[in-house]
């Protein structure tokens, strides 16, 4: 399992850090990627982490794996659209898909309930 977690502040908002680090040690999680938007001069969100080259390649490998399920939870404003763009960019960059094919792949994953957004 791969976990991307974003919030404003590590100190104030990283509530499950110890639990997630323990899951990493036990290899229940294979990787944990964090983004703390208020700790750097330039705001960094989860979608920015997803777009980093190594993470983008990892996302493409996950997207093409029939056992992958992606759950996205958080603010309903710009985040879902930005995460969707990061996922489609990974498919285009590493899978050679056109934009239309990448968006169709995401739509198929949603129809299969393998990509789900829970936003508020």
Helices and strands as residue ranges (DSSP letters): E 2-7, H 10-13, H 17-25, E 31-36, H 46-51, H 53-63, E 70-74, H 79-95, H 99-111, E 115-119
